[in-house]
Amino acid sequence: AFAPSKQAAFNTALNVNELELGATAPLGVYDPLGWLDNEPESFERRRAVERKHGRVAMAAIVGCIVHNNHITFDGYLSPSQNLKFSDVPTGVDGIRAIPTAGLLQILFFFALVELAWMPASDYSGDYGVGYFGKDIKDPAEKARKLNVELNNGRA
């Protein structure tokens, strides 16, 4: 009655190179929800989504830093409403100052990027733009840069 129960054996047949990518010290493979054991077939997709969301997050924080330092474009955000770029407040109030048509343009651009330029079905993370415009041929250098990118996206 009190004998230990048998544990089911799991087979996580993953590509070792993908598993090593992002598995850096001190955490190694960080999988708090146990998805590597429960859903190993979806690992590549989750890693690709993590990579893409990290890129978006890093671009967004650069935008916040630039805007919060009052670096703005010259000219008008909306000429019909006489709204200049310099009139947009910093912080969360800035999104409320953008006209509805401008917000729709932003959402349509996001949809274009998600569906056409960086589709979720592309797990490679290489969307044809290179690393600051140059193509990395050396696999070790590419792995190092992808690890840096993943860790910066997690921070």
Stockholm file with secondary structure:
# STOCKHOLM 1.0

chainA/1-155         AFAPSKQAAFNTALNVNELELGATAPLGVYDPLGWLDNEPESFERRRAVERKHGRVAMAAIVGCIVHNNHITFDGYLSPSQNLKFSDVPTGVDGIRAIPTAGLLQILFFFALVELAWMPASDYSGDYGVGYFGKDIKDPAEKARKLNVELNNGRA
#=GR chainA/1-155 SS CCSCCCCCCCCCCCCHHHHHTTCBTTTBSCCTTCHHHHCGGGHHHHHHHHHHHHHHHHHHHHHHHHHHTTCCCSSEEEGGGTEEGGGSCSTTHHHHHSCHHHHHHHHHHHHHIIIIISCTTCCSCCCSSTBTTBCCCCHHHHHHHHHHHHHHHHC
#=GC SS_cons         CCSCCCCCCCCCCCCHHHHHTTCBTTTBSCCTTCHHHHCGGGHHHHHHHHHHHHHHHHHHHHHHHHHHTTCCCSSEEEGGGTEEGGGSCSTTHHHHHSCHHHHHHHHHHHHHIIIIISCTTCCSCCCSSTBTTBCCCCHHHHHHHHHHHHHHHHC
//
